[in-house]
Amino acid sequence: MIFNFGKVYGQLGEGFIHVHHLRPISEIAEEYEVDPVKDLRPVCPNCHTMIHRTPRPYSIEEMKNIIEGQP
């Protein structure tokens, strides 16, 4: 099921998405400059929450496998 924020919230929700840091922010030093293409991935808010439900965040691939019912 895909949740459409635009359909539910109208213009306020149109195009809404979360961005996941592939490398946790807590591991990034202040002098590090985040590269949006290399370091970030757009994910829906629900998946983003589930990625961070454990002490070690799930990878995007692991989350895909969970959604698809694969081990």
Backbone as CSV, one residue per row, in Angstrom:
resi,resn,N_x,N_y,N_z,CA_x,CA_y,CA_z,C_x,C_y,C_z
1,MET,0.834,-1.179,0.000,0.000,0.000,0.000,0.883,1.249,0.000
2,ILE,0.579,2.144,-0.858,1.302,3.413,-0.917,0.388,4.503,-0.382
3,PHE,0.872,5.224,0.612,0.111,6.324,1.194,0.411,7.583,0.404
4,ASN,-0.620,8.234,-0.082,-0.466,9.449,-0.869,-0.809,10.660,-0.001
5,PHE,0.213,11.373,0.451,0.005,12.529,1.318,-0.795,13.622,0.614
6,GLY,-0.598,13.788,-0.680,-1.336,14.802,-1.431,-2.828,14.526,-1.451
7,LYS,-3.208,13.256,-1.603,-4.636,12.906,-1.621,-5.275,13.116,-0.250
8,VAL,-4.556,12.824,0.794,-5.109,12.928,2.142,-5.061,14.354,2.680
9,TYR,-3.942,15.049,2.474,-3.748,16.374,3.062,-3.843,17.517,2.056
10,GLY,-4.102,17.202,0.815,-4.205,18.241,-0.204,-2.846,18.851,-0.503
11,GLN,-2.854,20.113,-0.857,-1.622,20.796,-1.249,-0.560,20.750,-0.147
12,LEU,-0.984,20.774,1.115,-0.039,20.715,2.239,0.830,19.458,2.170
13,GLY,0.248,18.330,1.791,0.987,17.066,1.753,1.594,16.726,0.404
14,GLU,1.327,17.516,-0.618,1.827,17.216,-1.964,3.351,17.165,-1.997
15,GLY,3.901,16.055,-2.460,5.341,15.903,-2.609,6.089,15.650,-1.315
16,PHE,5.384,15.392,-0.202,6.049,15.184,1.090,6.832,13.886,1.096
17,ILE,8.049,13.928,1.625,8.911,12.752,1.711,9.920,12.979,2.838
18,HIS,10.431,11.908,3.401,11.525,11.990,4.373,12.831,11.696,3.659
19,VAL,13.932,12.108,4.243,15.250,11.811,3.691,16.045,11.065,4.753
20,HIS,16.566,9.916,4.371,17.335,9.066,5.283,18.822,9.230,5.022
21,HIS,19.590,9.463,6.086,21.049,9.529,5.986,21.587,8.099,5.983
22,LEU,22.304,7.706,4.955,22.861,6.357,4.896,23.868,6.133,6.016
23,ARG,24.583,7.163,6.366,25.511,7.115,7.497,24.869,7.922,8.619
24,PRO,24.627,7.304,9.785,23.946,8.024,10.862,24.593,9.370,11.178
25,ILE,23.762,10.351,11.430,24.241,11.700,11.730,25.197,11.683,12.916
26,SER,24.939,10.802,13.884,25.804,10.735,15.070,27.229,10.306,14.730
27,GLU,27.429,9.702,13.567,28.762,9.261,13.145,29.460,10.278,12.249
28,ILE,28.779,11.340,11.912,29.338,12.340,10.996,29.972,13.470,11.808
29,ALA,31.229,13.742,11.537,31.928,14.833,12.224,31.422,16.172,11.692
30,GLU,31.605,17.212,12.490,31.135,18.541,12.105,31.718,19.008,10.779
31,GLU,32.955,18.626,10.482,33.594,19.109,9.262,33.139,18.358,8.005
32,TYR,32.373,17.294,8.176,31.899,16.512,7.033,30.781,17.247,6.309
33,GLU,30.890,17.354,5.002,29.840,17.979,4.208,29.018,16.884,3.549
34,VAL,27.744,16.839,3.861,26.857,15.807,3.326,26.674,16.007,1.832
35,ASP,26.875,14.934,1.084,26.636,14.931,-0.359,25.238,14.344,-0.560
36,PRO,24.264,15.150,-1.008,22.891,14.665,-1.124,22.739,13.419,-2.005
37,VAL,23.513,13.321,-3.055,23.407,12.166,-3.964,24.024,10.924,-3.341
38,LYS,25.168,11.066,-2.717,25.903,9.928,-2.159,25.392,9.522,-0.776
39,ASP,24.947,10.481,0.022,24.667,10.225,1.438,23.192,10.120,1.821
40,LEU,22.282,10.551,0.977,20.867,10.616,1.350,19.992,9.789,0.417
41,ARG,18.890,9.261,0.976,17.915,8.526,0.168,16.509,8.959,0.583
42,PRO,15.653,9.246,-0.403,14.262,9.568,-0.057,13.532,8.291,0.357
43,VAL,12.792,8.370,1.448,11.984,7.246,1.913,10.671,7.783,2.466
44,CYS,9.632,6.967,2.427,8.368,7.412,3.006,8.536,7.501,4.521
45,PRO,7.758,8.349,5.191,7.886,8.510,6.639,7.697,7.206,7.420
46,ASN,6.796,6.351,6.966,6.588,5.083,7.671,7.826,4.197,7.577
47,CYS,8.388,4.063,6.402,9.607,3.255,6.245,10.760,3.868,7.034
48,HIS,10.849,5.187,7.030,11.928,5.849,7.761,11.842,5.521,9.251
49,THR,10.630,5.538,9.788,10.442,5.187,11.196,10.855,3.740,11.449
50,MET,10.465,2.822,10.584,10.801,1.413,10.759,12.302,1.169,10.619
51,ILE,12.963,1.903,9.736,14.416,1.789,9.567,15.118,2.050,10.896
52,HIS,14.569,2.968,11.687,15.209,3.375,12.946,14.599,2.716,14.190
53,ARG,13.867,1.616,14.029,13.238,0.950,15.170,14.211,0.104,15.993
54,THR,15.397,-0.125,15.487,16.383,-0.938,16.191,17.632,-0.092,16.455
55,PRO,18.477,-0.509,17.415,19.692,0.274,17.697,20.575,0.472,16.464
56,ARG,20.674,-0.545,15.615,21.404,-0.397,14.350,20.352,-0.244,13.259
57,PRO,20.285,0.921,12.625,19.257,1.117,11.597,19.348,0.064,10.488
58,TYR,18.188,-0.330,9.989,18.140,-1.222,8.841,18.656,-0.487,7.613
59,SER,19.211,-1.218,6.679,19.590,-0.624,5.393,18.327,-0.511,4.539
60,ILE,18.421,0.247,3.478,17.298,0.373,2.546,16.962,-1.012,1.981
61,GLU,17.980,-1.780,1.632,17.765,-3.127,1.087,17.083,-4.036,2.111
62,GLU,17.512,-3.972,3.360,16.869,-4.781,4.406,15.395,-4.392,4.557
63,MET,15.098,-3.113,4.498,13.714,-2.667,4.619,12.882,-3.153,3.442
64,LYS,13.445,-3.122,2.233,12.742,-3.654,1.068,12.406,-5.118,1.273
65,ASN,13.360,-5.879,1.792,13.143,-7.303,2.032,12.040,-7.535,3.075
66,ILE,12.018,-6.725,4.116,10.986,-6.852,5.140,9.609,-6.595,4.524
67,ILE,9.508,-5.544,3.735,8.232,-5.195,3.100,7.776,-6.307,2.165
68,GLU,8.698,-6.897,1.449,8.374,-7.952,0.489,8.205,-9.317,1.152
69,GLY,8.400,-9.378,2.484,8.240,-10.624,3.211,9.367,-11.613,3.054
70,GLN,10.542,-11.123,2.700,11.709,-11.986,2.542,12.558,-11.895,3.794
71,PRO,13.281,-12.970,4.120,14.144,-12.932,5.320,15.326,-11.992,5.166
